[in-house]
Amino acid sequence: MTSILKVDSIQNAAGTAAATINTGGFFIPKLNIVQTVKTDTFSDNPNSGWIDITGLSVAITPTLSTSKVLVQIDICGGGLNAVNVAHFRLMRGSTVIYAGSAAGNRSLGFGGAIALDGNVTPATSGTFIDAPSTTSAVTYKIQTNSNGTVYINRSSNDADDARRLRGVSSLTVTEIAG
């Protein structure tokens, strides 16, 4: 005789539902999911220093100190041209957690986005699994750096016609029980 158990959700002892995904027979509970979606525009000239992108930060309070946090990044925007490339990095509080390795005077981040002309709004994405080892609130944010102006959710030539895109960016964090 074969038995199959099918459920829509599994609850923990506190009675709160934990969404699950089946990964080859193992259930991995997702304990918290928090997302921020930025639909407005942002432009700034960081003058070769890292700055926060307004509206691309999110706080999560892990349920377990052993939990992992899956961070998914989707940025619509970039620098003005090949000379003024926008770089991005992921921060946990004031600590850089997703960026390249140090090498001379190079900028350390992920994704260099360039608008090759004033009509294009490029996209950059990233995925990172963090282990914050805490049950206190953790804030994740995206910073940008460029030696020129950075444009988020818009092209540098933001004229009102169909060739110019107004985009959307998001930062999603998911606590996964570890």
Backbone as a printed PyTorch tensor [residue, N CA C, xyz], in Angstrom:
tensor([[[  0.8380,  -1.1710,   0.0000],
         [  0.0000,   0.0000,   0.0000],
         [  0.8910,   1.2450,   0.0000]],

        [[  0.5390,   2.2290,  -0.8010],
         [  1.2710,   3.4900,  -0.8950],
         [  0.4480,   4.5820,  -0.2480]],

        [[  1.1100,   5.4080,   0.5670],
         [  0.4390,   6.5360,   1.2140],
         [  1.0500,   7.8340,   0.7380]],

        [[  0.2140,   8.8210,   0.5400],
         [  0.6740,  10.1470,   0.1380],
         [  0.0680,  11.1580,   1.0920]],

        [[  0.9080,  12.0040,   1.6400],
         [  0.4520,  13.0660,   2.5230],
         [  0.5290,  14.3790,   1.7460]],

        [[ -0.5930,  15.0730,   1.6470],
         [ -0.6340,  16.3560,   0.9540],
         [ -1.1850,  17.3970,   1.9120]],

        [[ -0.4720,  18.5230,   2.0370],
         [ -0.9150,  19.6100,   2.9040],
         [ -0.7080,  20.9350,   2.1880]],

        [[ -1.5070,  21.9320,   2.5510],
         [ -1.3420,  23.2630,   1.9900],
         [ -0.3470,  24.0910,   2.7800]],

        [[ -0.2680,  23.8420,   4.0970],
         [  0.7040,  24.5670,   4.9130],
         [  0.9950,  23.7750,   6.1690]],

        [[  2.1100,  24.0850,   6.7950],
         [  2.5180,  23.4810,   8.0600],
         [  2.6740,  24.6200,   9.0540]],

        [[  2.1540,  24.4150,  10.2660],
         [  2.2580,  25.4550,  11.2860],
         [  3.2650,  25.0410,  12.3380]],

        [[  3.9480,  26.0600,  12.9140],
         [  4.8720,  25.7810,  13.9970],
         [  4.0970,  25.7070,  15.3150]],

        [[  4.7820,  25.4810,  16.4250],
         [  4.1330,  25.3070,  17.7280],
         [  3.3470,  26.5400,  18.1580]],

        [[  3.7510,  27.7160,  17.6920],
         [  3.0540,  28.9520,  18.0540],
         [  1.7680,  29.1330,  17.2450]],

        [[  1.5490,  28.2820,  16.2430],
         [  0.3370,  28.3640,  15.4410],
         [  0.4220,  29.2910,  14.2520]],

        [[  1.6110,  29.8010,  13.9660],
         [  1.7560,  30.6610,  12.7920],
         [  2.1930,  29.8060,  11.6120]],

        [[  1.5930,  30.0350,  10.4760],
         [  1.8950,  29.2300,   9.2940],
         [  3.2660,  29.5620,   8.7530]],

        [[  3.9740,  28.5450,   8.3180],
         [  5.2660,  28.7280,   7.6590],
         [  5.1370,  28.1890,   6.2440]],

        [[  5.2560,  29.0400,   5.2400],
         [  5.1930,  28.5920,   3.8520],
         [  6.3550,  27.6490,   3.5970]],

        [[  6.1510,  26.6580,   2.7790],
         [  7.2060,  25.6770,   2.5410],
         [  7.4100,  25.4450,   1.0550]],

        [[  8.6100,  24.9960,   0.7440],
         [  8.9010,  24.5390,  -0.6020],
         [  9.4560,  23.1390,  -0.4990]],

        [[  9.1110,  22.3010,  -1.4370],
         [  9.5920,  20.9390,  -1.4350],
         [ 10.8730,  20.8860,  -2.2510]],

        [[ 11.9560,  20.4480,  -1.6280],
         [ 13.2350,  20.3370,  -2.3270],
         [ 13.6880,  18.8900,  -2.2670]],

        [[ 13.1850,  18.0910,  -3.1660],
         [ 13.5870,  16.6920,  -3.2230],
         [ 13.1530,  15.8880,  -2.0130]],

        [[ 11.9970,  16.1830,  -1.4570],
         [ 11.5020,  15.4270,  -0.3260],
         [ 11.7180,  16.1100,   1.0120]],

        [[ 12.4790,  17.1900,   1.0520],
         [ 12.7110,  17.9090,   2.2980],
         [ 11.9380,  19.2160,   2.2590]],

        [[ 11.3220,  19.5580,   3.3630],
         [ 10.6050,  20.8180,   3.4390],
         [ 11.4750,  21.8480,   4.1350]],

        [[ 11.6500,  23.0070,   3.5030],
         [ 12.4360,  24.0930,   4.0750],
         [ 11.4640,  25.2130,   4.4080]],

        [[ 11.2190,  25.4410,   5.6950],
         [ 10.2470,  26.4920,   6.0370],
         [ 10.7930,  27.8960,   5.8170]],

        [[  9.9770,  28.6900,   5.1830],
         [ 10.2580,  30.1170,   5.0530],
         [  9.5340,  30.7870,   6.2100]],

        [[ 10.2680,  31.4520,   7.0820],
         [  9.6830,  31.9980,   8.3010],
         [  9.2120,  33.4370,   8.1500]],

        [[  9.9150,  34.2380,   7.4020],
         [  9.5700,  35.6440,   7.1760],
         [  9.9240,  36.0150,   5.7530]],

        [[  9.0970,  36.8210,   5.1390],
         [  9.4190,  37.3980,   3.8370],
         [  9.0650,  38.8760,   3.9150]],

        [[ 10.0400,  39.7270,   3.5990],
         [  9.8150,  41.1720,   3.6130],
         [ 10.3510,  41.7330,   2.2950]],

        [[  9.5890,  42.6420,   1.7030],
         [ 10.0040,  43.2270,   0.4320],
         [  9.7220,  44.7170,   0.4240]],

        [[ 10.6150,  45.4580,  -0.1960],
         [ 10.3410,  46.8490,  -0.5050],
         [ 10.4040,  47.0000,  -2.0190]],

        [[  9.4640,  47.7400,  -2.5540],
         [  9.4130,  47.9940,  -3.9900],
         [  9.5080,  49.4960,  -4.1960]],

        [[ 10.4900,  49.9090,  -4.9660],
         [ 10.7140,  51.3260,  -5.2400],
         [ 10.1700,  51.6330,  -6.6320]],

        [[  9.1290,  52.4480,  -6.6900],
         [  8.5530,  52.8160,  -7.9840],
         [  8.8760,  54.2590,  -8.3620]],

        [[  9.3210,  55.0650,  -7.3860],
         [  9.6840,  56.4400,  -7.7140],
         [ 11.1220,  56.4750,  -8.2350]],

        [[ 11.5470,  57.6230,  -8.7120],
         [ 12.8870,  57.7480,  -9.2900],
         [ 13.8750,  58.2960,  -8.2630]],

        [[ 15.1440,  58.1120,  -8.5860],
         [ 16.2390,  58.5700,  -7.7420],
         [ 17.3830,  58.9540,  -8.6670]],

        [[ 18.0030,  60.0700,  -8.4030],
         [ 19.2420,  60.4180,  -9.1050],
         [ 20.1040,  61.2220,  -8.1500]],

        [[ 21.3920,  60.9420,  -8.2000],
         [ 22.3270,  61.6310,  -7.3130],
         [ 23.7170,  61.4480,  -7.8930]],

        [[ 24.6170,  62.3540,  -7.5530],
         [ 26.0110,  62.2360,  -7.9330],
         [ 26.8050,  61.9400,  -6.6670]],

        [[ 27.2130,  60.6650,  -6.4720],
         [ 27.8960,  60.2860,  -5.2400],
         [ 29.3060,  60.8520,  -5.0980]],

        [[ 29.8470,  61.4660,  -6.1570],
         [ 31.2040,  62.0210,  -6.1060],
         [ 32.2320,  61.0140,  -5.6070]],

        [[ 32.2010,  59.8160,  -6.1910],
         [ 33.1420,  58.7340,  -5.8960],
         [ 33.0520,  58.2330,  -4.4600]],

        [[ 31.9180,  58.3910,  -3.8100],
         [ 31.6840,  57.8230,  -2.4870],
         [ 30.3920,  57.0260,  -2.5080]],

        [[ 30.2640,  56.0630,  -1.6320],
         [ 29.0700,  55.2250,  -1.5850],
         [ 27.9310,  55.9530,  -0.8870]],

        [[ 26.7330,  55.8830,  -1.4730],
         [ 25.5480,  56.4990,  -0.8860],
         [ 24.3930,  55.5010,  -0.9000]],

        [[ 23.4720,  55.6540,   0.0390],
         [ 22.2750,  54.8140,   0.0730],
         [ 21.3340,  55.2180,  -1.0550]],

        [[ 20.6710,  54.2410,  -1.6540],
         [ 19.6080,  54.5190,  -2.6100],
         [ 18.3240,  54.6110,  -1.8100]],

        [[ 17.7600,  55.7970,  -1.7480],
         [ 16.5340,  56.0200,  -0.9890],
         [ 15.4470,  55.0500,  -1.4320]],

        [[ 14.8360,  54.3600,  -0.4700],
         [ 13.7440,  53.4460,  -0.7690],
         [ 14.1640,  52.0240,  -1.0590]],

        [[ 15.4730,  51.7230,  -1.0590],
         [ 15.9260,  50.3480,  -1.2660],
         [ 16.6050,  49.8190,  -0.0060]],

        [[ 15.8500,  49.8270,   1.0910],
         [ 16.2940,  49.1970,   2.3240],
         [ 15.1010,  48.4830,   2.9410]],

        [[ 15.3880,  47.4090,   3.6540],
         [ 14.3300,  46.6060,   4.2610],
         [ 14.8510,  45.9990,   5.5520]],

        [[ 13.9990,  45.9270,   6.5690],
         [ 14.3730,  45.3400,   7.8590],
         [ 13.6070,  44.0410,   8.0630]],

        [[ 14.2940,  43.0650,   8.6430],
         [ 13.6820,  41.7750,   8.9760],
         [ 14.1920,  41.3610,  10.3470]],

        [[ 13.3350,  40.7430,  11.1230],
         [ 13.7280,  40.2190,  12.4300],
         [ 13.6780,  38.6920,  12.3490]],

        [[ 14.8440,  38.0430,  12.2620],
         [ 14.8600,  36.5840,  12.1510],
         [ 14.2220,  35.9210,  13.3790]],

        [[ 13.5030,  34.8430,  13.1380],
         [ 12.8630,  34.0770,  14.1990],
         [ 13.8830,  33.2200,  14.9500]],

        [[ 14.8640,  32.6960,  14.2280],
         [ 15.8880,  31.8230,  14.7970],
         [ 17.2760,  32.4140,  14.5510]],

        [[ 18.1720,  32.2730,  15.5130],
         [ 19.5350,  32.7820,  15.3190],
         [ 20.3130,  31.9420,  14.3150]],

        [[ 19.8190,  30.7550,  14.0010],
         [ 20.4780,  29.8750,  13.0260],
         [ 19.9330,  30.0480,  11.6120]],

        [[ 18.9470,  30.9080,  11.4520],
         [ 18.3290,  31.1090,  10.1390],
         [ 19.2880,  31.7390,   9.1430]],

        [[ 19.0530,  31.4470,   7.8870],
         [ 19.7200,  32.1240,   6.7740],
         [ 18.7330,  33.1410,   6.2190]],

        [[ 19.2570,  34.1590,   5.5660],
         [ 18.4070,  35.1660,   4.9310],
         [ 18.7860,  35.2250,   3.4520]],

        [[ 17.8150,  34.9000,   2.6120],
         [ 17.9950,  34.9820,   1.1660],
         [ 17.6530,  36.4040,   0.7420]],

        [[ 18.6120,  37.0910,   0.1260],
         [ 18.4240,  38.4680,  -0.3150],
         [ 18.3770,  38.4760,  -1.8380]],

        [[ 17.2930,  39.0270,  -2.3950],
         [ 17.1290,  39.1200,  -3.8440],
         [ 17.0430,  40.5970,  -4.2230]],

        [[ 17.8860,  40.9950,  -5.1580],
         [ 18.0420,  42.3940,  -5.5360],
         [ 17.6680,  42.5630,  -7.0010]],

        [[ 16.8750,  43.5700,  -7.2890],
         [ 16.5060,  43.8930,  -8.6690],
         [ 16.5280,  45.4100,  -8.7970]],

        [[ 17.4970,  45.9340,  -9.5300],
         [ 17.6680,  47.3800,  -9.6590],
         [ 17.4990,  47.7800, -11.1150]],

        [[ 16.6750,  48.7630, -11.3510],
         [ 16.4840,  49.3250, -12.6790],
         [ 17.1740,  50.6860, -12.6730]],

        [[ 18.3200,  50.7650, -13.3160],
         [ 19.0270,  52.0380, -13.3450],
         [ 20.5140,  51.8670, -13.5360]],

        [[ 21.2000,  52.9670, -13.7250],
         [ 22.6340,  52.9040, -13.9370],
         [ 23.2430,  54.2770, -14.0430]],

        [[ 24.4650,  54.3090, -14.5880],
         [ 25.1890,  55.5580, -14.7780],
         [ 24.8850,  56.1590, -16.1370]],

        [[ 25.4750,  57.2990, -16.3770],
         [ 25.1870,  58.0740, -17.5850],
         [ 25.8130,  57.4720, -18.8390]],

        [[ 27.0540,  56.9870, -18.7550],
         [ 27.7590,  56.4900, -19.9370],
         [ 28.9170,  55.5900, -19.5060]],

        [[ 29.7370,  55.1700, -20.4460],
         [ 30.8360,  54.2500, -20.1470],
         [ 31.8500,  54.8300, -19.1690]],

        [[ 31.9180,  56.1250, -19.0440],
         [ 32.8240,  56.7680, -18.0840],
         [ 32.1770,  56.8330, -16.7070]],

        [[ 30.8830,  57.0100, -16.6600],
         [ 30.1540,  57.1520, -15.3990],
         [ 29.2760,  55.9230, -15.1660]],

        [[ 29.8890,  54.8060, -14.8310],
         [ 29.1910,  53.5490, -14.5820],
         [ 28.6920,  53.5410, -13.1360]],

        [[ 27.4600,  53.1100, -12.9260],
         [ 26.9260,  52.9760, -11.5700],
         [ 27.2850,  51.6020, -11.0240]],

        [[ 27.8640,  51.5750,  -9.8330],
         [ 28.1660,  50.3280,  -9.1420],
         [ 27.2260,  50.2080,  -7.9530]],

        [[ 26.9780,  48.9720,  -7.5100],
         [ 26.0680,  48.7410,  -6.4070],
         [ 26.7050,  47.7840,  -5.4080]],

        [[ 26.2740,  47.8600,  -4.1460],
         [ 26.7030,  46.8910,  -3.1490],
         [ 25.5870,  46.7000,  -2.1270]],

        [[ 25.5770,  45.5120,  -1.5200],
         [ 24.5850,  45.1610,  -0.5130],
         [ 25.2010,  45.3160,   0.8670]],

        [[ 24.4540,  45.9650,   1.7410],
         [ 24.9060,  46.2010,   3.1120],
         [ 23.9740,  45.4950,   4.0960]],

        [[ 24.5410,  44.9730,   5.1830],
         [ 23.7720,  44.5750,   6.3630],
         [ 24.1640,  45.5810,   7.4340]],

        [[ 23.2520,  46.5060,   7.7180],
         [ 23.6100,  47.6150,   8.6040],
         [ 24.6970,  48.4440,   7.9430]],

        [[ 25.8470,  48.5670,   8.6110],
         [ 26.9580,  49.3320,   8.0460],
         [ 28.0600,  48.4310,   7.4920]],

        [[ 27.7690,  47.1270,   7.3580],
         [ 28.7560,  46.1610,   6.8790],
         [ 28.4610,  45.7550,   5.4420]],

        [[ 29.4710,  45.8300,   4.5890],
         [ 29.3420,  45.3660,   3.2050],
         [ 29.3290,  43.8420,   3.2330]],

        [[ 28.2890,  43.2310,   2.6290],
         [ 28.2140,  41.7640,   2.6340],
         [ 28.1790,  41.1520,   1.2350]],

        [[ 27.9640,  41.9520,   0.2120],
         [ 27.9230,  41.4120,  -1.1480],
         [ 28.6160,  42.3970,  -2.0660]],

        [[ 29.8910,  42.1290,  -2.3260],
         [ 30.7230,  42.9890,  -3.1790],
         [ 31.9470,  42.1810,  -3.5780]],

        [[ 32.6580,  42.6510,  -4.5580],
         [ 33.8530,  41.9710,  -5.0320],
         [ 35.0200,  42.0810,  -4.0620]],

        [[ 36.1360,  41.4290,  -4.4130],
         [ 37.3450,  41.4390,  -3.5920],
         [ 38.1730,  42.6910,  -3.8510]],

        [[ 38.8980,  43.1170,  -2.8430],
         [ 39.7530,  44.3030,  -2.9620],
         [ 40.8480,  44.0690,  -3.9990]],

        [[ 41.0710,  45.0670,  -4.8490],
         [ 42.1300,  45.0050,  -5.8490],
         [ 42.4960,  46.4310,  -6.2400]],

        [[ 43.5450,  46.9450,  -5.6450],
         [ 43.9810,  48.3000,  -5.9620],
         [ 42.9280,  49.3300,  -5.6010]],

        [[ 42.6850,  50.2600,  -6.5040],
         [ 41.7050,  51.3190,  -6.2710],
         [ 40.3460,  51.0310,  -6.8950]],

        [[ 40.1210,  49.7880,  -7.2780],
         [ 38.8700,  49.4390,  -7.9470],
         [ 37.6850,  49.5580,  -6.9920]],

        [[ 36.5360,  49.8990,  -7.5460],
         [ 35.3010,  49.9550,  -6.7870],
         [ 34.8440,  48.5290,  -6.5000]],

        [[ 34.4260,  48.2470,  -5.2750],
         [ 34.0020,  46.9070,  -4.8910],
         [ 32.4930,  46.8620,  -4.7740]],

        [[ 31.8600,  46.1440,  -5.6670],
         [ 30.4120,  46.0460,  -5.6380],
         [ 29.9760,  44.9040,  -6.5230]],

        [[ 28.7200,  44.9280,  -6.9330],
         [ 28.2080,  43.9610,  -7.9000],
         [ 27.5150,  44.7550,  -8.9900]],

        [[ 27.5550,  44.2480, -10.1920],
         [ 26.8520,  44.8670, -11.3050],
         [ 27.2540,  46.2940, -11.5850]],

        [[ 27.8300,  46.5220, -12.7110],
         [ 28.0830,  47.8740, -13.1750],
         [ 27.0970,  48.1710, -14.2790]],

        [[ 26.2390,  49.1410, -14.0760],
         [ 25.1820,  49.4070, -15.0520],
         [ 25.4300,  50.7210, -15.7630]],

        [[ 25.3040,  50.6900, -17.0910],
         [ 25.5450,  51.8570, -17.9320],
         [ 24.3410,  52.0860, -18.8370]],

        [[ 23.8930,  53.3070, -18.9080],
         [ 22.9120,  53.6830, -19.9260],
         [ 23.7050,  54.1480, -21.1320]],

        [[ 23.7620,  53.3380, -22.1900],
         [ 24.6070,  53.6530, -23.3430],
         [ 24.1600,  54.9050, -24.0800]],

        [[ 22.9230,  55.2520, -23.9360],
         [ 22.4600,  56.5420, -24.4130],
         [ 21.4170,  57.0320, -23.4140]],

        [[ 20.9550,  58.2050, -23.5480],
         [ 20.0330,  58.7870, -22.5820],
         [ 18.6570,  58.1780, -22.5680]],

        [[ 18.3770,  57.2240, -23.4600],
         [ 17.0420,  56.6500, -23.5710],
         [ 16.9100,  55.2870, -22.9030]],

        [[ 18.0020,  54.7010, -22.4490],
         [ 17.9990,  53.3350, -21.9450],
         [ 18.0800,  53.3330, -20.4210]],

        [[ 17.2930,  52.4440, -19.7810],
         [ 17.3710,  52.2400, -18.3470],
         [ 17.8080,  50.7940, -18.1290]],

        [[ 19.0900,  50.5490, -17.8000],
         [ 19.5750,  49.1760, -17.6540],
         [ 19.0590,  48.5270, -16.3710]],

        [[ 19.2030,  47.2120, -16.2910],
         [ 18.7880,  46.4610, -15.1050],
         [ 19.9730,  45.6890, -14.5430]],

        [[ 20.0140,  45.5680, -13.2240],
         [ 21.0430,  44.8260, -12.5220],
         [ 20.3520,  44.0000, -11.4390]],

        [[ 20.8140,  42.7750, -11.2470],
         [ 20.2160,  41.9510, -10.1980],
         [ 21.3060,  41.1960,  -9.4530]],

        [[ 20.9410,  40.6690,  -8.2990],
         [ 21.8690,  39.8800,  -7.5070],
         [ 21.1060,  39.0470,  -6.4970]],

        [[ 21.7200,  37.9490,  -6.0800],
         [ 21.1480,  37.0650,  -5.0710],
         [ 22.2500,  36.6910,  -4.1010]],

        [[ 21.9410,  36.7440,  -2.8080],
         [ 22.9450,  36.4730,  -1.7890],
         [ 22.2700,  35.7840,  -0.6100]],

        [[ 22.9410,  34.7950,  -0.0160],
         [ 22.4430,  34.1470,   1.1960],
         [ 23.3140,  34.5950,   2.3530]],

        [[ 22.6800,  35.2250,   3.3320],
         [ 23.3690,  35.7650,   4.4980],
         [ 23.0670,  34.9070,   5.7230]],

        [[ 23.9610,  34.9350,   6.6800],
         [ 23.7720,  34.2560,   7.9690],
         [ 23.9980,  35.2920,   9.0720]],

        [[ 22.9700,  36.0910,   9.4040],
         [ 23.1690,  37.1800,  10.3670],
         [ 23.3700,  36.7210,  11.8150]],

        [[ 23.0290,  35.4750,  12.1520],
         [ 23.2410,  34.9040,  13.4890],
         [ 22.6540,  35.7630,  14.6070]],

        [[ 21.3990,  36.1690,  14.4450],
         [ 20.7500,  37.0080,  15.4410],
         [ 19.2430,  36.8350,  15.3670]],

        [[ 18.5650,  37.2240,  16.4450],
         [ 17.1040,  37.3260,  16.4280],
         [ 16.6900,  38.7840,  16.6180]],

        [[ 17.6490,  39.6870,  16.4620],
         [ 17.3620,  41.1250,  16.4860],
         [ 17.1060,  41.6090,  15.0630]],

        [[ 16.4650,  42.7470,  14.9460],
         [ 16.1700,  43.3100,  13.6250],
         [ 17.4570,  43.5380,  12.8400]],

        [[ 17.4130,  43.1770,  11.5590],
         [ 18.5420,  43.3500,  10.6490],
         [ 18.0530,  44.1860,   9.4740]],

        [[ 18.8340,  45.2180,   9.1120],
         [ 18.4690,  46.0590,   7.9730],
         [ 19.4240,  45.7920,   6.8210]],

        [[ 18.8400,  45.5080,   5.6640],
         [ 19.6040,  45.3430,   4.4300],
         [ 19.3140,  46.5510,   3.5510]],

        [[ 20.3460,  47.0450,   2.8630],
         [ 20.1470,  48.1960,   1.9850],
         [ 21.1060,  48.1150,   0.8100]],

        [[ 20.7570,  48.8510,  -0.2300],
         [ 21.5800,  48.9330,  -1.4290],
         [ 22.2310,  50.3100,  -1.4780]],

        [[ 23.5240,  50.3160,  -1.7470],
         [ 24.2590,  51.5640,  -1.9500],
         [ 24.7660,  51.6100,  -3.3810]],

        [[ 25.0480,  52.8170,  -3.8420],
         [ 25.5750,  53.0150,  -5.1900],
         [ 26.7730,  53.9470,  -5.1440]],

        [[ 27.5910,  53.8370,  -6.1820],
         [ 28.7890,  54.6600,  -6.2970],
         [ 29.0400,  54.9030,  -7.7880]],

        [[ 29.5020,  56.0750,  -8.1090],
         [ 29.8450,  56.4110,  -9.4850],
         [ 30.6620,  57.6960,  -9.4650]],

        [[ 31.3860,  57.9480, -10.5270],
         [ 32.0560,  59.2460, -10.6310],
         [ 31.2100,  60.2200, -11.4460]],

        [[ 29.9350,  59.9030, -11.5650],
         [ 28.9680,  60.7590, -12.2470],
         [ 27.6030,  60.5210, -11.6360]],

        [[ 26.5870,  60.9760, -12.2930],
         [ 25.2360,  60.8380, -11.7660],
         [ 24.6970,  59.4280, -11.9750]],

        [[ 24.0220,  58.9050, -10.9470],
         [ 23.3550,  57.6120, -10.9820],
         [ 21.8580,  57.8690, -11.1330]],

        [[ 21.2160,  57.0920, -12.0000],
         [ 19.7770,  57.2250, -12.2450],
         [ 19.1010,  55.8980, -11.9100]],

        [[ 18.1070,  55.9160, -11.0290],
         [ 17.3710,  54.7200, -10.6410],
         [ 15.9180,  54.8790, -11.0900]],

        [[ 15.3950,  53.8430, -11.7250],
         [ 14.0180,  53.7780, -12.2360],
         [ 13.7090,  54.8250, -13.3030]],

        [[ 14.7370,  55.3110, -13.9650],
         [ 14.5510,  56.2650, -15.0610],
         [ 15.8190,  56.3070, -15.9040]],

        [[ 15.6950,  56.7970, -17.1110],
         [ 16.8720,  57.0250, -17.9490],
         [ 17.4420,  58.4010, -17.6090]],

        [[ 18.6560,  58.6560, -18.0540],
         [ 19.2370,  59.9800, -17.8080],
         [ 18.4990,  61.0560, -18.5980]],

        [[ 17.9930,  60.6870, -19.7770],
         [ 17.1930,  61.5940, -20.5910],
         [ 15.7340,  61.2680, -20.3030]],

        [[ 15.1870,  61.8520, -19.2640],
         [ 13.8690,  61.4760, -18.7400],
         [ 12.7480,  62.2650, -19.4040]],

        [[ 12.8830,  62.4910, -20.7120],
         [ 11.8460,  63.2240, -21.4470],
         [ 10.5570,  62.4170, -21.4900]],

        [[  9.4470,  63.0940, -21.6570],
         [  8.1280,  62.4690, -21.6380],
         [  7.7620,  61.9420, -23.0220]],

        [[  8.3530,  60.7740, -23.3840],
         [  7.9530,  60.0990, -24.6140],
         [  8.1250,  58.5980, -24.4380]],

        [[  7.5940,  57.8250, -25.3550],
         [  7.5200,  56.3690, -25.2280],
         [  8.8830,  55.6850, -25.2300]],

        [[  9.9500,  56.3600, -25.6490],
         [ 11.2760,  55.7400, -25.6650],
         [ 11.9370,  55.7390, -24.2930]],

        [[ 11.3960,  56.4850, -23.3550],
         [ 11.9990,  56.5840, -22.0240],
         [ 11.2380,  55.6950, -21.0490]],

        [[ 11.9740,  54.8170, -20.3580],
         [ 11.3660,  53.8790, -19.4180],
         [ 11.3760,  54.4490, -18.0090]],

        [[ 10.2650,  54.3380, -17.3310],
         [ 10.1970,  54.5250, -15.8850],
         [ 10.0870,  53.1110, -15.3250]],

        [[ 11.1040,  52.6680, -14.6170],
         [ 11.1690,  51.2860, -14.1560],
         [ 10.7820,  51.1220, -12.7020]],

        [[ 11.0700,  49.9300, -12.1840],
         [ 10.7910,  49.5820, -10.8010],
         [ 11.9750,  48.7750, -10.2700]],

        [[ 12.2960,  48.9670,  -9.0000],
         [ 13.3720,  48.2300,  -8.3490],
         [ 12.8160,  47.6040,  -7.0810]],

        [[ 13.4460,  46.5180,  -6.6310],
         [ 12.9740,  45.8670,  -5.4080],
         [ 14.1130,  45.2230,  -4.6430]],

        [[ 13.8700,  45.0520,  -3.3540],
         [ 14.7820,  44.3500,  -2.4580],
         [ 13.9130,  43.4260,  -1.6200]],

        [[ 14.1380,  42.1140,  -1.7380],
         [ 13.3340,  41.1140,  -1.0540],
         [ 14.2330,  40.2710,  -0.1710]],

        [[ 13.8420,  40.1020,   1.1000],
         [ 14.5880,  39.2610,   2.0240],
         [ 13.6560,  38.1700,   2.5540]],

        [[ 14.1560,  36.9380,   2.5670],
         [ 13.3810,  35.7790,   3.0120],
         [ 14.1770,  35.0260,   4.0590]],

        [[ 13.6130,  34.9020,   5.2610],
         [ 14.2510,  34.0970,   6.3060],
         [ 13.9350,  32.6380,   6.0470]],

        [[ 14.9840,  31.8120,   6.0280],
         [ 14.8350,  30.3700,   5.8320],
         [ 15.4140,  29.6860,   7.0620]],

        [[ 14.6230,  28.8430,   7.7000],
         [ 15.0710,  28.1610,   8.9160],
         [ 16.3360,  27.3600,   8.6330]],

        [[ 17.3100,  27.5050,   9.5010],
         [ 18.5870,  26.8120,   9.3130],
         [ 18.9230,  25.9330,  10.4860]]])
